[in-house]
C-alpha cells in the first residue's frame, strides 16, 4: 500500500496569498519513498511574496525566480467537467 504525504509553502496565511511550492511523496508502509517531487511557482509582478513568509519557508525571491517559466502541467491530472 502506498501513502501520500504532501506539503505546501505559501506567501502568507490569508486566502489572498499565493502557493509558492507544492511537494509530495509516495511511500510504502515502511516509509520507503517510491516517488517525490517539488513544484515551485513564481510569476514576476504577480506572485505575492513577503519577508515574514520567507523567514518561515526560506523561499527567497531570487530562488523562486529560476522557476518563472510556466509550470508544465502535463504530469498532473486535472478534473474535467
Secondary structure as GFF3:
##gff-version 3
##sequence-region A 1 81
A	DSSP	beta_strand	2	10	.	.	.	ID=ss1
A	DSSP	beta_strand	19	28	.	.	.	ID=ss2
A	DSSP	beta_strand	33	40	.	.	.	ID=ss3
A	DSSP	alpha_helix	51	57	.	.	.	ID=ss4
A	DSSP	alpha_helix	61	65	.	.	.	ID=ss5
###
